[in-house]
Amino acid sequence: MSTPSISSATGPLDVQGLVSQLMTVAQQPLNRMNTQLQTDNSQISDYGTLSSDLTSLQSTLSGLSSGTFINTLKAASSNTTILSATADNTANAGSYNVTVNNLATAQNLAYTGQASETASLGNTADSLNFTFGNGTTSSVSIAANSSLDQIASSINAAGIGVSASVVKADSSATPYRLVLTGNTVGAGQSFSTASASGQASLSFLSFDAASAVNGSNQITDSRLTAQAQDANLTVNGLTMTSSSNTVTTAVLGVSMNLTQTGSTVLNVTRDSTAIQNKVQSFVTAYNKLQSDSTSLYGGDLQGDFNLVQLQNTFNSLLQTPISGANGTTEVAYLAQVGVSIQKDGSLSLDSTALNSAISNNATAVANVFGNSNNDGYAQRFNTQINNLLGPQGLITTKTTSLNQMASDEKTRITQEQTRLSTVQAGYLSLYTNLNSALMQMEQTSSSLAKMISSTSSG
């Protein structure tokens, strides 16, 4: 709290010092209020940490609760230069012989050469019409007196899925060629072009994609330097096509990215590493909650029974077997799948034990985390976290209470500061007036003494 300025009037009293000492005593209740507010804010932050820990823990439970994590698969190609692949939970484990006969490609068209890339080609405005293999059409406006470079710029600006450029192909009299390349692969992206007006000077822009390839799928028009075609591949003897080099329909649940022709073996297997990582994420998140709650209990939340209750609740959940399993011949505890409770209450994952349990009975491992009885450990944790973070949950109600306490404390602090300002002003007025009176008395006494001295001398 700021101290009002005091006049520098002289006198026998140190008014500034007296008021300062009195206010030091008077401000002690305010100091206690500020300390309490700091404590409230620290505890609010601490409960925020617990809430964040619980939310992080809950985020690791979704795949575990449903049991789908156990079906996490991976796809691997024996020759990654031919294709790479990923698998989702709908895939079936197995081996697939894959031959990539040809990749999906985009059309590349190089028109006949022109003498100059900058000279005017057409003396009237025109349009270049595009007809694509999928039946769609587009039109690009060509300004009068456009050069080869300007035609390329017009095509690029139109945004029709075709890129244009001008190249100097050779050292002949007509070396400049307009090159068009489809932006998307697949037979449906082939394109034919024609001048709308049929100007003789733009007749070189006419091209029919269908007649540029014969019945054997061989290119017969030299202007067509690359044909737009679908990918063609054989999977376990069955030939199929794809308009893209990303093939998602050949093998259920598997996405293949084709990069080169040739043969390879695609193996779809259980992804042990990914499964371990999902369980480890749960273990790590739980351990952070355990560590933070222990640390906070010894700090700002010392003696807060809510933290003891929190730890005891989860510890009880961990030590109770899932219903319907006897724990001797069936998987009923997390410890049976490699997740064990340590002396300090934290969890530890034994990856070897987890892999062994999955190999012996993957379904049982999935059930210990999530099952039809809604009694899996992940399901229990999820329910408990919802309770803790819900509107009437321990974390929510405690945080609400602390926020209210902090708000009330701020109000009391404001009121106390106002009161102290009044007290301080009163002290200043009192001792300033007293100082003035004492100074006046000193002056009167001095005058009397002088008068008496003067009379005695006379």
C-alpha positions as CSV (number, residue, x, y, z in Angstrom):
1,M,0.0,0.0,0.0
2,S,1.4,3.4,-0.9
3,T,2.2,6.0,1.8
4,P,0.8,9.5,1.3
5,S,3.4,12.2,1.1
6,I,4.1,14.2,4.3
7,S,4.9,17.9,4.4
8,S,8.5,18.8,5.4
9,A,7.3,21.1,8.2
10,T,9.8,21.0,11.1
11,G,8.9,20.0,14.6
12,P,10.1,17.8,17.5
13,L,8.4,14.7,16.1
14,D,9.4,12.4,13.3
15,V,5.9,12.1,11.9
16,Q,7.0,10.0,8.9
17,G,8.7,7.5,11.1
18,L,5.9,7.3,13.7
19,V,3.2,6.7,11.0
20,S,5.4,4.2,9.2
21,Q,5.8,2.2,12.4
22,L,2.1,2.3,13.2
23,M,1.2,1.2,9.7
24,T,3.6,-1.7,9.9
25,V,1.6,-3.0,12.7
26,A,-1.8,-2.1,11.2
27,Q,-0.9,-3.8,7.9
28,Q,-0.3,-7.3,9.5
29,P,-3.9,-8.5,8.8
30,L,-3.4,-7.4,5.2
31,N,-0.2,-9.2,4.9
32,R,-1.9,-12.4,6.2
33,M,-4.6,-11.9,3.6
34,N,-2.1,-11.6,0.8
35,T,-0.3,-14.7,2.0
36,Q,-3.6,-16.6,2.0
37,L,-4.4,-15.4,-1.5
38,Q,-1.0,-16.7,-2.7
39,T,-1.7,-20.0,-1.1
40,D,-5.2,-20.2,-2.7
41,N,-3.7,-19.4,-6.2
42,S,-1.0,-22.0,-5.7
43,Q,-3.5,-24.6,-4.8
44,I,-5.7,-23.7,-7.8
45,S,-2.6,-24.2,-10.0
46,D,-1.9,-27.5,-8.2
47,Y,-5.4,-28.8,-8.9
48,G,-5.0,-27.6,-12.5
49,T,-1.9,-29.8,-12.7
50,L,-4.0,-32.8,-11.4
51,S,-6.8,-32.0,-13.9
52,S,-4.3,-31.9,-16.7
53,D,-2.7,-35.2,-15.6
54,L,-6.1,-36.9,-15.5
55,T,-7.0,-35.5,-18.9
56,S,-3.7,-36.8,-20.4
57,L,-4.2,-40.2,-18.8
58,Q,-7.8,-40.4,-20.2
59,S,-6.5,-39.6,-23.7
60,T,-4.4,-42.8,-23.6
61,L,-7.5,-45.0,-22.8
62,S,-9.7,-44.8,-25.9
63,G,-7.9,-47.5,-27.9
64,L,-7.3,-49.6,-24.8
65,S,-10.9,-49.4,-23.6
66,S,-12.3,-50.6,-26.9
67,G,-9.8,-53.4,-27.2
68,T,-9.0,-52.3,-30.8
69,F,-5.4,-51.6,-29.9
70,I,-4.6,-55.3,-30.0
71,N,-5.5,-55.4,-33.7
72,T,-2.9,-52.7,-34.5
73,L,-1.3,-54.0,-37.7
74,K,1.6,-53.0,-39.9
75,A,2.3,-53.6,-43.5
76,A,5.8,-54.1,-44.9
77,S,7.1,-54.6,-48.4
78,S,10.0,-56.9,-49.1
79,N,11.1,-54.4,-51.7
80,T,10.5,-50.8,-50.6
81,T,11.6,-49.4,-53.9
82,I,8.5,-50.9,-55.5
83,L,6.0,-49.9,-52.9
84,S,5.5,-48.9,-49.3
85,A,2.3,-49.6,-47.3
86,T,0.4,-49.0,-44.1
87,A,-2.4,-51.0,-42.5
88,D,-5.3,-50.2,-40.3
89,N,-7.3,-52.3,-37.8
90,T,-9.6,-53.6,-40.6
91,A,-6.8,-55.4,-42.4
92,N,-6.2,-59.1,-42.2
93,A,-2.8,-60.5,-41.3
94,G,-1.1,-62.4,-44.1
95,S,1.2,-62.3,-47.0
96,Y,0.3,-60.9,-50.4
97,N,2.3,-61.3,-53.7
98,V,2.2,-58.0,-55.5
99,T,3.4,-57.1,-59.0
100,V,3.2,-53.5,-60.1
101,N,2.8,-53.8,-63.9
102,N,2.8,-50.0,-64.5
103,L,2.4,-46.9,-62.4
104,A,-0.4,-44.3,-62.8
105,T,1.0,-41.5,-64.9
106,A,0.0,-38.0,-66.0
107,Q,-0.2,-36.9,-69.6
108,N,2.7,-34.9,-71.0
109,L,2.1,-33.2,-74.4
110,A,4.8,-31.3,-76.4
111,Y,3.3,-29.5,-79.4
112,T,5.1,-29.0,-82.6
113,G,8.0,-26.5,-82.6
114,Q,7.6,-22.8,-83.3
115,A,10.3,-20.4,-84.5
116,S,9.9,-18.0,-81.6
117,E,8.6,-18.1,-78.0
118,T,7.8,-14.4,-78.0
119,A,6.4,-13.7,-81.6
120,S,2.6,-13.2,-82.1
121,L,0.8,-16.4,-83.2
122,G,-2.9,-15.4,-83.6
123,N,-4.2,-12.0,-84.7
124,T,-7.6,-12.4,-83.0
125,A,-8.7,-13.5,-79.6
126,D,-9.4,-17.2,-79.2
127,S,-10.0,-20.0,-76.7
128,L,-8.2,-23.2,-76.2
129,N,-10.7,-25.9,-75.4
130,F,-9.7,-28.9,-73.2
131,T,-11.7,-32.2,-73.1
132,F,-10.6,-34.6,-70.3
133,G,-10.8,-38.3,-70.3
134,N,-13.3,-38.3,-67.4
135,G,-15.7,-36.3,-69.7
136,T,-15.2,-32.8,-68.1
137,T,-14.3,-29.8,-70.3
138,S,-12.5,-26.5,-69.7
139,S,-11.7,-23.5,-71.8
140,V,-8.8,-21.1,-71.6
141,S,-9.0,-17.6,-73.1
142,I,-6.2,-16.7,-75.5
143,A,-5.7,-12.9,-76.1
144,A,-5.2,-11.6,-79.6
145,N,-1.5,-11.6,-80.8
146,S,-0.5,-13.9,-77.9
147,S,2.9,-15.5,-78.1
148,L,3.9,-19.0,-77.1
149,D,5.0,-17.7,-73.7
150,Q,1.7,-15.8,-73.2
151,I,-0.4,-18.8,-74.2
152,A,1.5,-20.8,-71.5
153,S,0.9,-18.1,-68.9
154,S,-2.9,-18.1,-69.8
155,I,-3.1,-21.8,-69.3
156,N,-1.3,-21.7,-66.0
157,A,-3.5,-18.8,-64.8
158,A,-6.7,-20.7,-65.7
159,G,-6.1,-23.3,-63.0
160,I,-7.7,-26.2,-64.9
161,G,-5.3,-28.9,-63.6
162,V,-2.8,-28.6,-66.5
163,S,0.6,-26.9,-66.2
164,A,2.2,-25.2,-69.2
165,S,5.8,-24.3,-70.1
166,V,7.9,-23.4,-73.1
167,V,11.1,-25.3,-73.8
168,K,13.8,-25.0,-76.4
169,A,13.9,-28.6,-77.6
170,D,16.7,-28.4,-80.2
171,S,18.7,-26.1,-82.5
172,S,16.4,-26.4,-85.5
173,A,14.6,-23.5,-87.1
174,T,11.5,-24.2,-85.0
175,P,13.0,-25.2,-81.6
176,Y,10.4,-23.7,-79.2
177,R,7.7,-26.2,-78.0
178,L,4.7,-25.6,-75.8
179,V,4.6,-28.4,-73.2
180,L,1.5,-29.3,-71.3
181,T,1.5,-31.6,-68.3
182,G,-1.5,-32.9,-66.4
183,N,-1.3,-32.2,-62.6
184,T,-3.0,-35.4,-61.7
185,V,-2.3,-39.0,-62.7
186,G,-4.8,-41.5,-64.1
187,A,-6.5,-42.2,-67.4
188,G,-9.4,-40.0,-66.5
189,Q,-7.0,-37.0,-66.6
190,S,-6.0,-37.4,-70.2
191,F,-6.8,-34.4,-72.3
192,S,-7.4,-33.3,-75.9
193,T,-7.1,-29.7,-77.1
194,A,-8.4,-27.6,-79.9
195,S,-8.5,-24.0,-80.9
196,A,-12.2,-22.8,-80.7
197,S,-11.9,-20.5,-83.8
198,G,-9.7,-22.8,-85.8
199,Q,-7.2,-20.1,-86.7
200,A,-4.6,-21.5,-89.0
201,S,-1.8,-19.9,-86.9
202,L,-3.1,-21.8,-83.8
203,S,-3.9,-25.1,-85.6
204,F,-0.8,-26.7,-84.0
205,L,-2.7,-26.6,-80.7
206,S,-5.1,-29.3,-81.9
207,F,-4.5,-32.7,-80.3
208,D,-6.7,-35.8,-79.9
209,A,-5.7,-38.0,-77.0
210,A,-7.7,-40.9,-78.2
211,S,-6.1,-41.2,-81.6
212,A,-2.6,-40.7,-80.2
213,V,-2.7,-44.3,-78.7
214,N,-3.4,-47.5,-80.6
215,G,-5.4,-50.5,-79.5
216,S,-2.3,-52.0,-77.9
217,N,-2.0,-49.0,-75.7
218,Q,1.1,-47.8,-77.7
219,I,1.7,-44.1,-78.4
220,T,1.4,-43.3,-82.1
221,D,1.6,-39.5,-81.9
222,S,5.1,-38.2,-81.2
223,R,3.7,-35.1,-79.5
224,L,2.4,-37.3,-76.7
225,T,5.5,-37.9,-74.6
226,A,3.7,-39.5,-71.7
227,Q,0.3,-41.1,-71.6
228,A,-2.2,-40.5,-68.8
229,Q,-2.9,-44.0,-67.5
230,D,-4.1,-45.8,-64.5
231,A,-1.8,-47.9,-62.3
232,N,-2.0,-51.7,-63.1
233,L,-1.1,-54.2,-60.5
234,T,-1.6,-57.9,-59.7
235,V,-2.3,-59.1,-56.1
236,N,-2.1,-62.8,-55.5
237,G,-2.9,-63.4,-59.2
238,L,-5.7,-60.9,-59.4
239,T,-5.1,-58.0,-61.7
240,M,-6.6,-54.6,-60.9
241,T,-6.3,-50.9,-61.8
242,S,-6.1,-47.7,-59.8
243,S,-6.5,-44.1,-60.9
244,S,-3.8,-43.2,-58.4
245,N,-0.5,-44.6,-57.2
246,T,-2.0,-44.7,-53.8
247,V,-4.0,-47.9,-53.8
248,T,-6.5,-48.4,-51.0
249,T,-8.9,-51.0,-52.5
250,A,-6.6,-53.9,-53.5
251,V,-6.1,-55.3,-50.0
252,L,-8.7,-54.7,-47.3
253,G,-7.4,-52.2,-44.7
254,V,-4.1,-51.6,-46.5
255,S,-2.9,-48.5,-48.3
256,M,-0.1,-49.0,-50.8
257,N,2.0,-46.3,-52.3
258,L,3.4,-47.5,-55.6
259,T,6.7,-46.1,-56.6
260,Q,8.2,-48.5,-59.2
261,T,7.2,-51.5,-61.4
262,G,8.3,-54.9,-60.2
263,S,7.3,-57.7,-57.8
264,T,7.4,-57.7,-54.0
265,V,5.8,-59.5,-51.1
266,L,3.6,-57.5,-48.8
267,N,3.4,-58.8,-45.2
268,V,0.7,-57.6,-42.9
269,T,1.4,-58.5,-39.3
270,R,0.6,-57.4,-35.7
271,D,2.5,-54.3,-34.9
272,S,4.0,-55.2,-31.5
273,T,5.9,-52.0,-31.2
274,A,2.8,-49.8,-31.7
275,I,0.8,-51.9,-29.2
276,Q,3.6,-51.6,-26.6
277,N,3.7,-47.8,-27.2
278,K,0.0,-47.5,-26.5
279,V,0.3,-49.5,-23.3
280,Q,3.4,-47.6,-22.3
281,S,1.6,-44.3,-22.9
282,F,-1.0,-45.4,-20.4
283,V,1.8,-46.4,-17.9
284,T,3.7,-43.1,-18.4
285,A,0.5,-40.9,-18.0
286,Y,-0.5,-42.8,-14.8
287,N,3.0,-42.5,-13.3
288,K,2.9,-38.7,-13.9
289,L,-0.4,-38.5,-12.1
290,Q,1.0,-40.6,-9.3
291,S,4.3,-38.6,-9.0
292,D,2.6,-35.2,-9.2
293,S,0.0,-36.1,-6.5
294,T,2.7,-37.3,-4.2
295,S,4.8,-34.2,-4.8
296,L,1.9,-31.8,-4.3
297,Y,0.9,-33.6,-1.0
298,G,4.3,-32.7,0.3
299,G,4.0,-29.1,-0.9
300,D,1.2,-26.6,-1.2
301,L,-1.4,-29.3,-0.8
302,Q,0.2,-30.8,2.3
303,G,-2.4,-32.6,4.4
304,D,-5.0,-32.5,1.7
305,F,-6.9,-35.7,2.1
306,N,-8.3,-35.4,-1.4
307,L,-4.9,-36.5,-2.8
308,V,-4.8,-39.5,-0.5
309,Q,-8.3,-40.4,-1.7
310,L,-7.3,-40.0,-5.3
311,Q,-4.3,-42.3,-5.0
312,N,-6.2,-44.9,-3.0
313,T,-9.0,-44.9,-5.6
314,F,-6.8,-45.8,-8.5
315,N,-4.7,-48.2,-6.4
316,S,-7.9,-50.1,-5.6
317,L,-8.9,-50.2,-9.2
318,L,-5.5,-51.6,-10.1
319,Q,-5.6,-54.4,-7.5
320,T,-9.2,-55.6,-8.3
321,P,-9.4,-58.4,-10.9
322,I,-11.7,-58.0,-13.9
323,S,-15.0,-59.8,-13.4
324,G,-15.5,-63.2,-14.9
325,A,-11.8,-64.2,-14.8
326,N,-10.2,-66.3,-12.1
327,G,-6.7,-64.9,-12.4
328,T,-5.2,-68.4,-12.4
329,T,-6.1,-69.9,-15.7
330,E,-7.4,-66.7,-17.2
331,V,-6.1,-63.1,-17.6
332,A,-7.6,-61.1,-14.8
333,Y,-4.9,-58.7,-13.7
334,L,-2.7,-56.1,-15.5
335,A,0.4,-57.9,-14.0
336,Q,-0.5,-60.9,-16.2
337,V,0.1,-58.8,-19.3
338,G,3.3,-57.2,-18.1
339,V,2.0,-54.1,-16.3
340,S,2.9,-54.3,-12.6
341,I,2.6,-52.1,-9.6
342,Q,5.9,-50.9,-8.0
343,K,6.6,-50.3,-4.3
344,D,6.2,-46.5,-4.8
345,G,2.8,-47.0,-6.4
346,S,4.0,-46.4,-9.9
347,L,3.4,-48.8,-12.8
348,S,6.1,-50.6,-14.9
349,L,5.7,-52.3,-18.3
350,D,7.5,-55.5,-19.1
351,S,7.4,-55.6,-22.9
352,T,8.5,-59.2,-23.1
353,A,5.7,-60.3,-20.9
354,L,3.2,-58.2,-22.9
355,N,4.3,-59.8,-26.2
356,S,4.2,-63.2,-24.6
357,A,0.7,-62.7,-23.4
358,I,-0.4,-61.4,-26.8
359,S,1.1,-64.4,-28.5
360,N,-0.7,-66.8,-26.1
361,N,-4.1,-65.1,-26.1
362,A,-4.5,-61.7,-27.8
363,T,-8.2,-61.6,-27.0
364,A,-7.6,-62.1,-23.3
365,V,-5.1,-59.2,-23.3
366,A,-7.6,-57.0,-25.0
367,N,-10.3,-58.0,-22.5
368,V,-8.2,-57.1,-19.5
369,F,-8.2,-53.5,-20.8
370,G,-11.7,-53.3,-22.2
371,N,-14.5,-55.9,-22.4
372,S,-18.3,-56.3,-22.9
373,N,-18.8,-56.1,-19.1
374,N,-17.3,-52.6,-19.2
375,D,-15.0,-53.8,-16.5
376,G,-11.6,-53.6,-18.2
377,Y,-8.9,-51.6,-16.4
378,A,-9.0,-48.9,-19.1
379,Q,-12.8,-48.7,-18.8
380,R,-12.6,-48.4,-15.0
381,F,-10.0,-45.6,-15.3
382,N,-12.1,-43.8,-17.8
383,T,-15.2,-44.0,-15.6
384,Q,-13.3,-42.8,-12.6
385,I,-11.7,-39.9,-14.4
386,N,-15.1,-38.8,-15.7
387,N,-16.3,-38.8,-12.1
388,L,-13.4,-36.8,-10.9
389,L,-13.6,-34.2,-13.7
390,G,-17.4,-34.1,-13.9
391,P,-19.5,-31.1,-12.6
392,Q,-19.8,-32.8,-9.1
393,G,-16.4,-34.4,-9.2
394,L,-13.7,-34.0,-6.6
395,I,-11.3,-32.0,-8.8
396,T,-14.1,-29.8,-10.2
397,T,-15.7,-29.0,-6.8
398,K,-12.4,-28.4,-5.1
399,T,-11.2,-26.1,-7.9
400,T,-14.5,-24.2,-7.7
401,S,-14.2,-23.9,-4.0
402,L,-10.6,-22.6,-4.2
403,N,-11.6,-20.0,-6.9
404,Q,-14.4,-18.8,-4.7
405,M,-12.0,-18.5,-1.7
406,A,-9.5,-16.5,-3.8
407,S,-12.3,-14.2,-5.1
408,D,-13.5,-13.6,-1.5
409,E,-9.9,-13.0,-0.4
410,K,-9.4,-10.4,-3.1
411,T,-12.6,-8.6,-1.9
412,R,-11.4,-8.6,1.7
413,I,-8.0,-7.3,0.5
414,T,-9.6,-4.4,-1.4
415,Q,-11.7,-3.5,1.6
416,E,-8.7,-3.7,4.0
417,Q,-6.6,-1.5,1.7
418,T,-9.4,1.1,1.8
419,R,-9.6,0.9,5.5
420,L,-5.8,1.2,6.0
421,S,-5.7,4.3,3.7
422,T,-8.2,5.9,6.0
423,V,-6.3,4.9,9.1
424,Q,-3.0,6.2,7.6
425,A,-4.6,9.5,6.7
426,G,-5.9,9.8,10.3
427,Y,-2.4,9.1,11.8
428,L,-0.8,11.6,9.5
429,S,-3.4,14.3,10.5
430,L,-3.1,13.5,14.2
431,Y,0.7,13.6,14.4
432,T,1.1,16.4,12.0
433,N,-1.2,18.6,14.2
434,L,0.5,17.4,17.3
435,N,3.9,18.2,15.8
436,S,2.7,21.7,14.9
437,A,1.3,22.2,18.5
438,L,4.6,21.1,20.1
439,M,6.5,23.4,17.7
440,Q,4.3,26.3,18.7
441,M,4.8,25.5,22.4
442,E,8.5,25.5,21.9
443,Q,8.4,28.8,20.2
444,T,6.2,30.3,23.0
445,S,8.5,28.9,25.7
446,S,11.5,30.4,23.9
447,S,9.8,33.8,23.7
448,L,9.0,33.7,27.4
449,A,12.5,32.8,28.3
450,K,13.8,35.7,26.3
451,M,11.4,38.1,28.0
452,I,12.3,36.9,31.5
453,S,16.0,37.1,30.7
454,S,15.6,40.7,29.4
455,T,13.6,41.8,32.5
456,S,16.2,40.3,34.8
457,S,19.0,42.1,33.0
458,G,17.2,45.5,33.3
